[in-house]
Amino acid sequence: MYRIIVVDDEMLAIKRFEHIVQKENRVKLVESFSDGLEALEYIKDNTIDIAFLDIEMPEINGLELANRMLEVDPYINIMFVTAYDQYALDAFKAHAIGYMLKPLDIEAFTEQINQFSKTKEPRKLKSGTSTGTTDTKKLIVRFLGQSLCYDEASPNTPISFRTAKAFELFALLVHHYKTPLSKFTILDTLFPDADYEKANKLFYVSCSYLRSAFSKLNYPDMLIRDNDNYRINTDILDCDYISLVDSESKLSSLSADELASLASYCNGEYLMGKSFDWSIETKAYIETLTRKLLLALSDKYSTEDKPIEAISTLEKYIMTDPYNEEVITKLVKLLVTNNQLAKARIIYSTYESKLQNEYGLDPNPAIKKLLK
């Protein structure tokens, strides 16, 4: 059942709306408001599928209220109910899904619900709402070695963000998943060369594209606005970057299986192929963290007497850092100990060649002695 609200400064119009809604069993009118600002506060803590708004109201007109509602809740749907037809174009510019003229009748209302129900399911209620249900599905986000985002039920169908800036906005908010970002910080980061009015417009367009992309997959409240700060709802994400960063402080306490699961994410550079200025330092950080993880996993395998797994992990390490003498030594020693002398010689020879070609240096003689 769709949860709806109505906002109108005329009590007679609200009463008529309430009477009509009673005849439509697919909707539930949860609140009626004669004050738009009260409605704005209400949707901050309550999940609403459709807000039915009058346009001409004294405190705040319906067009402005619609824009502010979408800032608070990017997934709410707006329907205008007004006595004036000259606002139709402005209404749809405000991302309205429909426009009905007063006096409202049941046929017009039912037709709007018919059209809405063809593309939208009732939203999941926000956490803490007693009648809500828990949606366990996840949005998969992969930022290491690739930049992919897809519904876990459709791994071969990446989400289309429509524009590069919409994707960058999403990536930026995931990047700062621990701290919400103010709108002004986002504008300065994504649109540094644009004046405020243009940057603000581009920002809201990008928010709209994100809202549209996630709504199609029925992910509730992915983009969250707290006052004038924005964040991504990480509760419904399965993100390699977040998992890796959150693991840093506890690598030594994780099991081999847990470390191996994290290592499976390490498939290349952070946001590979994306030249976002704000991600440059993090690329280096993720590379360092990946190496720490692989060393921790290799040590864990060695402790558990799993030399084949330890060797494989160190081989993955030297793909990211082929000049690390300590790791090369450890790998060669493991190979020799486990009767893989031929492979140990190939590893050493490759290391020797790269070191000489790149730096004009010879390997530590102690490594070569391990091969005898």
N, C-alpha and C positions, 0 to 999 in steps of 0.2 A: 504493500500500500504506500502511495506517495504521501509524504508529509508536506503540508503546505501552510503558508501564512498569507494574510491579506493586510495591506496597509492602505488606509483611506481616511481622510480627515472628516468625512461625512458619515455619521453613524447610520443613517438610513441606507447608504450604499453598502456598509459592512453587513447590516442585517439582511439585505437582499442577497449578498454574496453567501452568507452563512446558510440561508434557506436553499439556495441552488446547490451548494456543495453537499448537502444532506442527501441529494438525489443521485449522487455519483459515488458508487461504492469502491472505486479505485483510489480515492484520496481521503486523507484525514486532515481536517483543519485543526492544527494544534494551537494556534494563537491568532488573535485579531488585534490590530494596532491602529490607533488614530494618530499616533506620533511616530514619524519615521525614525527618529533617533533611538526610540525605545526598541524598535524592530532591529535596528543595527546592533544594539547591544545583545539582543536575544540570540541572534544567529552566531555570535561568538562562541556560545557554549552549547548550541543545539543544532542538530543536523536537519536541514530543510532541503527538500527536493525542488520546490517551486515557490518563489515569492511573487504574489500578485500585487502590483503596485498601481496606485493612482498616480497621475503625473502632476497635476496642479495641486500642491499642498503648501501651506504657509511657512512652516519651519524649514523644510528642505524638500525641493521638488523631486518627483519620482525619478527623473533622469539622473540627477546627482546622487540620489539614494542608491540607485542601481549600481553606479560605478563604485560607490563606497562599499556596498555589500560584496561586490566581486573582489574588492581588495581584501576584505575580511575573510571571505569564503569563495575562493576561485571556482568552486564546483557548484554553487547554487545557480539555479536557473531562474531567469527573470521573465515575467509575463506582465504586460501593462494592460490595465483596464481603465479607460478614460472616456470622457464625453467628447473629446476633441480629436478629430482625425488628422490634424495638421502635424501631429508629433510623430507620425509613423516612421519617417526616415530617421529622425533622431533616436527613436526607440531602438531600431535595429542597429544603429551605430553604437548603442550602449549594450550590444550583445544580447538583446532580448530574443527569446524563442517564440514570442507571439505578441499579438496586439489585438485587444478586444474593445469594442465600443459599448458604452453604457446607453440604454439600460441593458445589463447583461441578462442573457437567457440561457436556459439549460442546454439548448441545442449547440450554441456557440461554445459553451464551456466543455461539453462532451466532445466536440470535434477537436478542440485543442488538446484534451487529454488523450484522445485517440492518436493524434499525430505524435505527441510526446512519448507515448508508450511504445511506439514502433522502434525507437532508437535508445531509450533510456530505461534502465532498471532502477527500482528504489535504492537509494544510497544506504550503505551501512551506517549505523548510528555511531556517533563519536564515543570513545572510551569513557566509561563512567555512566553512560545512559543505561538504565536498568533493563530496558526492553531491547537493547541492541544485540547483535550477533557478532561473533568473532570471525573475521575472514582470514584464513591462514595462508592464502596464496601469497606469493612474493613476486615482486618485480626484480628481475635479474639485471644487475649492472656490472659490466666488466670494463674497467679502465686500464688494466695492465696488459700491454701488448696489443690491445685493440680498444675500440670505443663502441661497445654494444650495449643496448638496453632492450630487453624483451620480457614478455610475460612468460612465467615458468611453464605454462601449458602450451606455449607456441615458440619453442626455442629457435625455429627457423624463420621467424617473422620479426625482424628488428623493428622497434618503434620508430616511426618517422616524426621528427621534431619540426618539420616543415622549413625552418630556417636555421642557418648556422648559429645565429645569436640565441635562438630558443634553446638549442643544445648547450651552448656555452653557459647560459643562465643556469640550466639544470646541473651541468658539471661544476659550476662555481659553488652552488648551494650544497652539492654533495661533498665537494672539497672542504667546505667549512661546516661539516655536519655537526661539529661540537658546539658551534656558536652561531646563532641567527645573525644575518646580515641586515643592516639598515638599508632602506631604499637608496639613500644617497651614496652609500658605499658601493652598492651594485651599479648605480649610474656612473660613478667615477671609474669603476673597473671595466665595465663593458662598453661604455660610450664616452671615453675621455675627451674626444674632440668635438662632441656635439653640445649645442647649448641645452640648457635645462629643459625647455619645452619639448624639443625634439627628442632628447634622451628619455624623458618621461613617457612620451608617446610610444617610443620603440620598446621601452621596458614593459608597458602594459600590453602591447601587442605580443611580445614574447611570452608573457604570463598567460595570455589567452591561448596561444599555441600549445603551451605546456598543458594547460587545463584540458584542452581539446584532445590532445594525444593520450593523456591518462584516463580521461572520461570514457573514451572508446573501449578501454579494457576494464572499466569498472573498478578502478583503483581510487578509493575515497580519500579525499584530503591529502593528496600527495604534496601539493604546494600549500604551505601553512603560513598565514600572516599573523604575527603577534604584535599588536599596536602598529608600529611602522617598521617592524623587522620581519624578515622572510627566512624560511627554512624548509628543508625537505623532510617529510615524514619518514624517518629511517626505520620505523617499526615494520614497514612493509617492503623494505629493501633487502636484497641479498647482494651485497656489494663487495667485490674483492679488495678494493682500496680501503674501505672501512674495516673489514675483517683484519687486514694486514696491520693497519695502524693501531687498532685496538689490542693487537697481540704483543706489541713491542715490549711492554713492561713485564710480560709473564712468559717469555719464550723458554726460560730455563725450567719452568714448572709444567710445561705441556708435555703430553705423551707423544710418542713417535707418530701415532695415527693422527693426532691433532696437528702436529707440525707438518706432516705430509699433506694433509688437507689444505693447509695454508700455502704450502709450497706449490701445490697444483695451480694456484692463482698466478704464480710468478712466471709469466710468459712473455715478458718484454717491458719496454719503457712505459712509464705512466703517461696516459693520454697520448700514446704514440701517434705521430702525424698531426697533432694539434699544436699550433704555435701560440698558445695562450701565455701572455707575459706573466700572469699570476701563478702559473703552474711550474715555472722554470726551476725554482728552488726545490719544489717538492719532487720533481723528477730525480734530482740527485739524492734526496732523502730516501725515496722509495728504493732506489738502486742500492743504497747502503743497507737499508733494512732487509731487503731481499737476501743480500749476502749474509747478514747476521742470522737470518732464518735458516738458510741452507747449511751454514756451519753448525748451528744448533741441532739440526736434523741429522747431519752426518755423525756428530758426536753421539747422539742418542742411539743411532743404529749401531755404532761401534760398541757402545756400552751393552747393548742387547745382543751382541754377537751376530750381527746381520751385515757382514762385510760387502755382499753384493749390492745391497741397498745403499750402504755408505759410499761405495765407489760411484754408483750412479748419481748420487746427490752431489758429490764433489765434482763430477764431470759437468753437471749442470752449473755449478758455481764458476768453474773456469771459463765457461762460455760468457759470463758477465765480467770476469776479471782474469784474463789469461796470464797476467804478470805477477800474480801473488805467489811469491816464493814459498811461503809457509804452507799454502794449500797445495801447490804442486808437489812439494816434498811429502806431505801427508798422503796425497793420492798415489804417488809412485810407490811409497812404502806399503800401502794397502794392496796395490796390485801385485807387487813382488811377493808379499806374504801369502797371498792367495793364488799363487802359481799362475799369474797372468803377466809373465815377464815380457812377452812380445808387445802387449798393449802398453805396459809401463814404458818400454823403449820408444813407442810411438808418441806417447804423451811428452816424454822428455825431449825427444827430437823436435817436436812441434814448438815446445816452450823455448828451446835453445835457438831455433831459427827466428822466432818472433822477437826474442830479446836482442839478438844480434842485429836484426834488420831495423828494429825500431829505435834501439838505444845504443847499439854498438858495444854491448856488454856480453859477457859469458856467464852462464849459470853458476851457481855455487857448486864447487867440486864435490861437496858432500852428497848432492843429489845423484850425481853420476856414479858415485861409489855404491849407491843402493842397487844399481843394476848389475853389479858383478857377482 
